[in-house]
């Protein structure tokens, strides 16, 4: 599948204003709440588990960069 030439540039141009707009609406007082830290920690733990499981399955199946 051939990648379109300007697709990466267009995606960066679209994501940058989105992140800027999110940053403008960010209220720092909400970041110190326990619920925010619990949710962020739980999300990190779940995603780490999924990543470890995925990489482990790739190792079991023999999919690695060392195999030509």
C-alpha positions as CSV (number, residue, x, y, z in Angstrom):
1,X,0.0,0.0,0.0
2,X,1.5,3.3,-1.1
3,X,1.4,6.2,1.4
4,X,0.2,9.5,0.1
5,X,2.9,12.1,-0.1
6,X,1.4,14.9,1.9
7,X,-0.8,12.8,4.3
8,X,1.7,13.1,7.2
9,X,2.0,16.8,6.8
10,X,-1.8,17.3,6.7
11,X,-2.2,15.1,9.8
12,X,0.3,17.2,11.7
13,X,-1.4,20.4,10.6
14,X,-4.8,19.0,11.8
15,X,-3.5,17.6,15.1
16,X,-1.6,20.7,16.2
17,X,-4.6,23.1,16.4
18,X,-6.6,20.3,18.1
19,X,-4.0,19.9,20.9
20,X,-3.8,23.7,21.2
21,X,-7.5,24.0,21.6
22,X,-7.6,21.2,24.2
23,X,-4.8,23.0,26.1
24,X,-6.7,26.2,26.1
25,X,-9.7,24.5,27.8
26,X,-7.5,22.7,30.4
27,X,-8.3,23.7,34.0
28,X,-5.2,22.9,36.1
29,X,-7.4,22.8,39.3
30,X,-9.1,19.6,38.0
31,X,-5.7,17.9,37.6
32,X,-5.2,17.7,41.4
33,X,-8.3,15.7,42.1
34,X,-8.0,12.1,43.2
35,X,-10.4,10.9,40.6
36,X,-8.2,12.2,37.8
37,X,-5.0,10.5,39.2
38,X,-6.9,7.3,39.8
39,X,-8.3,7.2,36.3
40,X,-4.9,8.1,34.8
41,X,-3.1,5.4,36.8
42,X,-5.8,2.8,36.0
43,X,-5.5,3.6,32.3
44,X,-1.7,3.4,32.4
45,X,-1.9,0.0,34.2
46,X,-4.4,-1.5,31.7
47,X,-2.6,-0.2,28.6
48,X,0.8,-1.5,30.0
49,X,-0.8,-4.9,30.6
50,X,-2.2,-4.9,27.0
51,X,1.1,-3.9,25.6
52,X,3.0,-6.6,27.5
53,X,0.5,-9.2,26.5
54,X,0.7,-8.2,22.8
55,X,4.5,-8.2,22.8
56,X,4.5,-11.6,24.6
57,X,2.2,-13.1,22.1
58,X,4.4,-11.8,19.3
59,X,7.3,-13.5,21.0
60,X,5.4,-16.8,21.3
61,X,4.3,-16.7,17.7
62,X,7.9,-16.0,16.6
63,X,7.3,-12.5,15.2
64,X,10.4,-10.5,16.0
65,X,12.8,-8.1,14.2
66,X,15.6,-10.7,14.4
67,X,13.9,-13.1,12.0
68,X,14.6,-12.3,8.4
